[in-house]
Amino acid sequence: MILRKLQALDQVLIELRSLGQVTVTQLESDWRTCRAVERDLQVLVEIVIDVCQRLLSLRGQTPAATGSEAVQRCINLGILSPDEAYRGAPRRVRLAGSAGIRGGDGLFAPGDGAAQAN
């Protein structure tokens, strides 16, 4: 299950990278690109959360109540590095229909400039 999820993560990252650098202005003016980026980011966050939940289960732990908790617990266990990117990701990515599940304030904050998958 984990290998399959990580392969899916790689595929979605390839899709995002194929867009190159995308500015907030481009996202605001091109709804198709915006929806593609939003969807890919949603899928990436869900994959990370699913993998974290599975790893917690394999360690004999109870499931986390939220995606943020799953990521934080994996950081605490040393499964993920304590990189700030992991800590904020579930809160930063919010899409219509999943806002109540993932939480957050929106995909991009004003003044973010550009979004790029690296």
C-alpha positions, -999 to +999 in steps of 0.1 A: +000+000+000+028+025+009+048+017-022+017+022-044+009+055-027+045+068-031+044+058-068+012+079-071+029+107-054+058+106-079+033+107-108+014+137-094+047+155-089+057+149-125+023+164-135+029+195-114+065+199-126+053+198-162+036+231-156+068+248-147+067+279-125+032+293-121+025+327-107-005+337-086-016+360-114-016+331-138-036+310-114-061+338-110-065+343-147-065+307-159-091+286-140-081+254-157-045+256-145-057+267-111-080+237-108-052+214-120-028+227-094-054+227-066-063+191-074-028+179-076-019+196-043-050+180-027-040+146-039-004+150-027-015+161+008-040+132+010-012+107-001+011+120+027-017+118+052-026+083+041+010+071+043+014+087+077-017+070+090-005+036+076+029+041+092+013+049+125-008+017+122+023-004+114+039+010+146+008-003+165-005+032+172-040+044+171-051+064+140-046+102+142-078+122+144-066+147+118-041+149+089-021+175+108-019+152+138-008+122+116+020+142+101+030+156+135+031+122+151+053+109+123+076+138+128+077+130+166+085+093+158+113+103+135+095+089+104+095+123+088+121+150+093+111+180+114+111+201+082+086+230+085+071+221+050+056+189+066+041+208+095+021+233+076+011+214+044-023+200+056-033+235+068-023+253+037-041+232+012-078+236+013-102+229-015-140+231-018-155+199-005-125+190+016-122+222+038-138+205+068-116+175+065-082+191+058-087+226+073-068+257+063-070+292+050-067+287+013-042+275-013-022+306-017-019+337+005-018+371-012+018+380-021+030+344-024+044+353-059+048+320-075+041+284-068+065+257-080+067+220-074+103+212-067 
